[in-house]
């Protein structure tokens, strides 16, 4: 009996374990690789841009004052309009000056008659003296009288010329082309003229071209000097480098010009060096006193590898990107970053340009794990990293870092000639209106701050 009872107990236990095994849940299958988006870096020619703030200023400013005083009769111009050189702006009562001119001209006629009479008398005395009919004293007196009459005639002519100038100066004309201010004095008032304290009538400012003055800090100036010594950037003292201007409210740097002046000393109160850009202003929309931002090249042209800035991770002070290898396994790749151009960042070192960089799904791209990458190509032409080829002054910058030979219809000599023609045209615009032309500009976003 005990043996039978033991066998029954063992049979019950085996049945119990068998029923438990039948209810066990299956092990879930392994998860598929995480889906990520990858892209290969973009290789493109770039120029680092440094940005400064400044104010616009007129190339020429004239405080218009009359050379003569008197009663102001007319002010024939539209306030705030553009006036041409030689246009009559103010008219002063000419009656007193016309009377003075008539008197001076009459004095010239009188002096001319006296001079002619003295010359005739001298000729007569000279003939008598040759025959012994005149003394030496009479001859000398006639000679000196002739000389005095001639001098009086020249003085009378000079007085007449001065009277004529005063008469003409009753019409106050525009000395330059430019935009005129308001009428500081209206007709009916008496004004003074001829001195520095004369009555200020109005102000004229030349509007085409226009200057923009900026102040560069000492560190930036030292950087430019070092790059110039290393032949990596053209100095603004040796050549007119391109500059691009943006006004308040504008989204891009659509005004192209050149840096035409760098001061010869630092301002000790601010520790900055003043520089100036000149910009064509054919429409007159760039007004003196405006706040502006100016970009200038911070380097020469060079080829760079760029990746989206959002694809770069940071671990304390280390920068790295996630790269998918040939076996679709993720690895961290430490990189050294450079300038920012819009949404793209220059990679100075760490990438060769052929890697597949994770640009979407970074949280799922765990180093050492296998992923399912979907490659998305970048359009290099859509990456605005520098001024387009239509800017000859930018393309004339020296190439650095072994820039590959440029292919295309234009030769390097043609590019240099086009740049020289552009710079000459802009530099000459200080004395004549600049022709309207299509502007080219650098990227609207991103620059290396000095």
Buried (B, 14 or more C-beta within 10 A) or exposed (E): EEEEEEEEEEEEEEEEEEEEEEEEEEEEEEEEBBEBBBBBBBBBBBBBBBBBEBEBBBBBEBEBBBBBBBBBBBBEBEEEEBBEEEEBBBBBBBEBBBEBBEEBBEBBEEBBEBBBEBBEBBEEBEEBBEEEEBEEEBBEBBBEBBBEBBEBBEEBBEBBEEBBEBBBBBBBBBEBBBBBBEBBBEBEEEBEBEEEEBBEBBBBBBBBBBBBBBBBBEEBBEBBEEBBEEEBBBBBBEBBBBBBBBBEEEEBBBBBBBBBBBBEEBEEEEEBBBBBBBBBBBEEEBBBEBEBBBBBBBBBBBBBBBBBBEBBBEEEEEBBBBBBEEEBBBBBBEBEBBBBBBEBBBBEEBBEBEBBBBBBBBEBBEEEEBBEBEEEEBEEEEBBBBBEBBBBBBBBBBBBEEEEEBEEEBEEEEBEBBBBEBBEBBBEBBEEBBEEEEBBBBBBBBBBEB
